[in-house]
Amino acid sequence: MSRKIRVIVVDDSALVRSLLAEIINRQTDMECIGSANDPLIAREMIRDLNPDVITLDVEMPHMDGIDFLGRLMRLRPMPVLMISTLTERGAEVTLRALELGAIDFVAKPRVGVANGLQELASQIVEKIRVAAVAHVRRLPAARAAVGPAMAGASAVVEKSALASSLLGRVSTEKIIAVGASTGGTEAIKEVLTHLPADCPGIVITQHMPPGFTTSFAARLNSLCLITVKEAVQGERILPGHAYIAPGGKHFSIARSGANYVAVVDDAPPVNRHKPSVEVLFKSVASCAGRNAFGIMLTGMGADGAAAMREMKDAGSYNLVQDEASCIVFGMPREAIAHGAADEVLPLQQIAPTLLTKLRSGADQVHHRI
């Protein structure tokens, strides 16, 4: 038998520590080897017990979980699953945790914690399994020290050079579709912050629960030259804008005359996900055909792979993130296996490659004119 996944639980609530330990110990492939009510105690425990994964409460009274995470990822990088509260503040802090290198998060309810955590048990253990095999990177000291507001300001300054490198008359029929899951919040940020203000409309599905996508869109909007927002039913997909699937809803596109419009609905999960990349990519294959560009980023599972192949068969050009730069190589691997990829690239090369393809298309349009 393979070795069990060894987990340390860090949470200031004795009830939550007990519940999480019990959920973990019910699994045949993992065990809770310790729990701590304080990051300072956890630090010693991590050093002595060398766990495979830790679960970490976002907000703790004695020491900020984010401060602890930043130190941990700088000095002893390891897989961390954040346990977040479903509040606006909880969402913002969780996004900062993902920026610092946490693999994923689970959103715990504010009331009815005991029943709520038991209902989330399958999600918790699945995310621990993913974390245990994820690629973890050491956090540079500079990134750990810079707060989100400063990071946003500096990113816009650094990217402002792109404003003078616009794409010209790229057809408004062009559309870019992005799918991601585990590790996707940072991967999406890497792509979008390198796109100019006049790029074609972008539609994005990132697996995320309700209550978090509003903060995610606002955070990206503060960092990017393009406008980033949650998708709203019936709105037109505009150039220079990125639209993110609202957590807990499906997002797809439809044609309305010469325009693309957003379709946001409450249909059942697809591939166990809601929002589902499959739903978005299928609609792009149907509505946009050869005017589409597909991008598949880091994530667990196979959601969107078959529909990305449909996009390719309809004429789209698809870029897929490579294994070395993925946190989790599940969704990109499946897209490649389905023959959906035109190019497999490191994350940092996806935006430049996309811009090159868009510019060459714009140049062809100019020559015809």
N, C-alpha and C positions, 0 to 999 in steps of 0.2 A: 504494500500500500504506500502511496505517496504521503509525504509528511503533511500534517494538518497546517492550515493557515493560522498563525499565532497572532492574536489581536489584544491590544490594550485599549480600554475604554477610559476616556477622560471627560468627565462631566461633573459639575458641582452638585447635581441632584442625586441623592442616594437612590431614589426610586428609578431614575433613568439608568443609572449604572447597573442596578440590579436587573432591570428589564432587558437591557442590551446584552448583558452577560448571559442571561437565560436564553435569549434568542440565538446568540452565537453558539452556545454550548449544545443547543438542540441539533446542530448540523453535524453530520458525520465527518465533514472535511475541514472543520475549523474549531478553535477553542479560544475562550477568553482567558489569557494567562495573567491578567491583572487589571485593576481599575484604580483610578485616582480622581480625587475631587478637586485637584489643583494642578496647574501645569508644572509647578516647581517639583511636586512629588512625582509627576509623570516623567519629568526629565531624568530623574534618578532611575525610575522603573525602566525607561527605554534603554538607558545605558546598561543596566544589569540584565535585562531579559531579552533584548534584541528582537522585538516583535517584527512581524511581516507587515502589519497594518495597524494604524491607530485610528480610533474614532475620536473626534474632538468637538466639543461644544463650542459654538461661535462666541457666545457671550457668557463670561464667567466673572464673578465679583472680585476675586483676588488678583487675577492677572488676565489681561485681555488675551483671548484665544488667538487673535490675529497677530499680536506681538510675539506670542509663543511660536506660532506657525512660521513667521518670518525668520526667527532665530533657528528653528529646527531645519527649515529648508536650506538655510545658508550653511549650517554647520554639520548637519547629519541628515541629508535628504532621505525621505522615506515616504511610502504611500500613506496619505491622510484622507479619511472620509469625514467631511464636516457634518455636524448635526445642527441644522439651522431652525430658527423659528419663522413661522409664516407671518412676518411683519415687514413693513417697508424698510425699516432699519435692518432687520435680519437679512433681507434680500441684498441690500447694498453691501453689508459686511461679508456676506457669502461670496459675492462677486469679487471682492478684494481678496478673499481666501483663495479663490480659483486663480486669480492673478499671481498670487504668491506661490502657487504650485500644488494646492490641494487637488486630488484627482477628481472628486465629485462631492455631492452633498445629498443629504436626506432632509426634507422639510418636515419637522415634527410639529404636531398641533400645539396650540397654546393652552387649550383646555382638553380634558379627557386624555391626558398623556398616556396612561396605562393602556387603555383600549386602542388609542391611536397608534402607539408604537407596535402593538401586536398586529394591527392591520397592515402596518408597513414592513412587517418582518421579512417577507419574501424580497421586497425591494432592498432592504438593508443588507441582507446576506448576499444578494446578487451583486450589489455594488462593492461589498468587501472582496468578493471573488475577483471582480474586475480590477480593483485597486491592487490586489496582490500580484497581478501580472503586468501592471501598467509600467510604462517607462517614466521614471522619475528623474528630474534634472536638478542639479544644484542651483539654488537661486543666487544670482550675483548680488554682492553686498549693496550696490547702488540701487537695484530694483527694490530690495527689501526696505531701504531707507526712504524712498520716495513715496509719498502718500498719493492717493488716487487723483486728487485735485491737481497737484503739481505734475503728476504723470500726464494728465490730460493736456495741460497747458504746454508742456514741453513737446508732446507728440504733435500738436497742431503747428507749433513753431517749426519743428523739424520737417513736417510734411508740407509746409506752406510753399516750398519750391515746386510742388506738383501743380499748384494753381496756374503756373505759367507754362505748364506742359499739358495743356488740355487736348482732348481727342478730336476737336473740330466737329465736322458734321457726321457724327456716328448716327446711323439710322435709329429713330425712336422705336423701330420694330425689334431692335436687339433687346435681349433680356438675359440676365445672369441668375442662375438658380443654384443655391448653396444648401448642402445638407451636412449636419454634424450631430454628434452626441457627446460622449465622455471626452473631456478635453477641448470641446468645441468652442467654448466662450473665448478662450485666448486665441485659438486658431482663427476664428472669425475676425477677431480684433486685428490680428496680424494682416489679414487680407484687406479688410475694409480701410484701415488707416493708410494704405498705400494706393488708394484709388482717387482719381481727381474728381472735382466737383461736377463735371459734366458727363460722367460715365453713364452707361445705360442703367435702366431700373434693375434693382437687385431684389430677389425674393429668397427668404431664408427660413429654413426649418431647423431649429436646434431643439433637441429633446430637453424640455424644461417644464416644471409644474406651474400651475397658476400662481400668480403673485410674484414671480421672479422676472418675467419677460419685460415688464414695464421698466424696472430698474436697469435691466440689461440693455434695452434700447436706449434709455436716457444716457447711460454710461458711454455707449458707443457713439451716440450723437455728439457728446462733449469732446470726443477724441478724433472725429473724422471730418474731412472736408465735405463729404456727402451728408445729407440729412438721413438720420436713422430713426425709425419709429415702429411701433407695433402695427401690424396690419389691421385694417378696419373693413368690415364687410362693404363691398360695393365701390370702394375708392379706386381711382385710377392709379395705375403703376407709372410713376413719373421718372424720367431720367434724373440722375443726381440724387436719387432716393433709394434707401434700402428698407425693406419691410420684413419684420420678424413675426413669425407665427406666434400668436398669443398662447401662453401656456394653457394646456388642457383643451385646446381647440385645433381642428384641422385647418390648414391654409392651402389654398390652391389658386390658380388663376383661370380666367375665362376671357374670351374676346368680346368686346363691345365695339362694333365697327372697326376702326383702325387701332383701337386702344386695347391694352390689357387691363383688366380690373381684378381686384382682390375678392376671393370667395373665402369667407370664414364661417365654419359650421361646426355643429356639435355631434357629428356622426360618430358611430362606435370606433374604438381604436383599430388601427391597421398595423399588422406586425407587432401587436401589443403596445403600440405607441400612439399617443395623441398629444401633440401633433406628430404626424408621420411624414418622413421624407418621401416615402413612396407616393403618398397622395399629391404632394407638391410636384415631384418630378414627372408623374404621369400626366398631370395637367399641362406642364410645360412642353412635354413631348407632343401632346395633342394640339396645343394652341400656337406654339412658337416654331416647332420644327427646326429648320436650319438657321433660324435667327437666334437660337439659344446657345448659351454656354453653360455647361454644368460643372460644378465644383463639389467633390466629395471630400470631406475632412474627417479627422480623427473621430472614432466612435466605436462602441461595442455592438456586435450583432450584424445583421444583414439588411436593415431597413434602407430602402431606396435603391439597392443594387439592381434589381430587375427593372425598375422604372428608369434608372439611368441608362440601361441598355436600350430601352425604348426610345429615350431621348437621342442616343447615338444613331439608332436605326432611322430616326426621323430627320437626321442631318445635323444634330447639335455637335459642338466641339467640347469634349469633356476633359477636365483636369482633375487628377486624383492625388491626394497627399501620399507621400512615400512612407514606408514603415519606420525608417530611422527618425523621422521628425514627428511621428504620431505618438500621442499618449497611449492610445489603444488602436491597433491596426485592424479592427474587425470590419467596419463598414467599408473602408477603402479596399481591403483585401477582397471582400465579396464583390465589389464593383469591378475590380480587375478580373476576378474569376469569371464574371458574367460577360467579359469582353467589352465593358462599357467605357474603358479609359482610352483616350487618345494620347495623353501624356501622364506619366507618373513622376511627381516632382516633390522636392523638399518644400516645406511650407513657405519658406522665404522666397521661393521662386514662382509661386503661384500667381501673385498679383502682377509682377513684371511680365510674365508669360502671357497672361490675359490681356494686359495693355498692349503688348506687341501685336497680338492677334486682332484686337480691336482697331489699332492704328492702321494695320495693313488693310483691313476691311474699309476703313474710312478713306484711305488713299485710293483704293480701287473705285470708290464712289466718286471721288473728286476727278479721277481720270476720265470716268465715263461722262461726267458733266462737262 
